[in-house]
Amino acid sequence: MTSKSKTSTGNFLEDFRVGQEIRHATPRTLTEADAALNVALYGSRFAINSSDAFARTLGLPRAPLDDLMVFHVVIGKTVPDISLNAVANLGYAEFRWGVPVYPGDTLSAHSKVLGLRENSNRGSGVVWVRSTGLNQHGEMVLDYVRWVMVHKRDPEATVAAPSVPQTVPSVAPSDLIVPAGLSLAAYDDVVAGSLHRWEDYEVGERIDHVSGMTLEDSDHMFSTRLYQNTARVHFDAFAGKDTRFGRRLAYGGHVISLARALSFNGLANGFRVAAINAGSHVAPTFGGDTIYAWSEVLEKAPLPGRADVGALRVRSIAAKDCPCGTWPGKGPDGKYHPAVVLDLDYWLLMPRR
């Protein structure tokens, strides 16, 4: 008797086609328990996500869920179709957060393949996708481009001619989405944890976020399960022994959330991540690494029609096992300091005076 498999091994590079549209499985209803578990994983202290009472003083119905939790959930939906067979996640662009997400909301996702490029070794290549997360009302909660290096199933398989999409270098401030009903007239600096508002930051200013947080294998393993991220490189230790690293990689989004949580010390009033302009996971992170972070202010922008909120463009660098008082980053030769694991360029919304 011939048996036909009912299981899926995921898409390999040769399975993708430019223009292909993919509707991802398993919508996810988020709850207060998810919010608590997210805090347990990363220790984030931003008041707007921590306090219903504080959020209501700003005109919101209750505390919205952490912006990066939305990031994790939406990316997790895409993994079985896009990056189950990933070598590594390489970069991000054109990320924009839409309507806030609250406990009780249900998120789903779909993607479109934008580009493909086979590597010279013919064993892998890069796929570019635009993915969109929606709530139960069909409203956009997150829209972004990311690119992933993916294994081929058969090194001899033919892949379409290279097609590399062009992404914009940054999201325009006028395209940043301010939540409907938000008013910062009653914003309480003391409750939020910082007296420093939009006007107090200068372009070129650097901020050492001081503290470090050690990433345990149990932490990143828990986060991949929590956000239903099935990429083998993150959770399969047995398979990880045969990779060039010889072990599991920590999920890159986990490192982003750690850097964001650490940035509270210096950027506590950056109450919403509105967009990611560009980002790259410079080097892998593993259980046992201690993550530190520092940030540089790249740009300040007023928002059309808003006197109470401005946008702060920030570049955050995360480094492992290297406190950031010496600003580890890119050297004059264009090469990164060996400790750098993340380089992220993003927009924060921040109250004005």
Disulfide bonds with the S-S distance in Angstrom:
none
